[in-house]
Amino acid sequence: MSLTNTYHLTWHTYGTWLPGDERGWVDRRKPEIQAGSASLRRHAQSLLVQEPVLLTVDQRRIVARVIRKHCQFRNWTLHALNVLATHVHAVVTALVDPETVRSQLKAWCSRRLNQHKGLPQEWWAGGGDAQEIEDEDYLQNAIVYVVEKQEEAPLEDGD
């Protein structure tokens, strides 16, 4: 079965995965993962305008609720979701490009988090990753990865 417009989206919270990170990092001008660099990481840290964001359990719940509601409102299919302290994974089918899906989800989550906190701040790193899912096996693997293979289990609505 061929899938169309299904994506595994990932984005990080602000300041938690910087250029030079020892886990590797992406330079949009180069196709391969870049090696860690302590000096580059220190430079990237010096450019931060606020402390890195680690989402609390309450904030993770807010993000999960917003994503579920926005997908429902847009008539997008949310196959899997996991909101962690430092990043978000979502597997979504939508009749728009993945950058539109990700940017809308990030924007609506930011609005709600700012309302909850009572003042605006930067919640997310720029961009993120979007992998197109082209077949049912890949979809099932992505769902298992998002739901079962992260360091934190997905939050349920009642958690």
Order of alpha helices (4+ residues) and beta strands (2+ residues): beta-beta-beta-alpha-alpha-beta-beta-alpha-beta-alpha
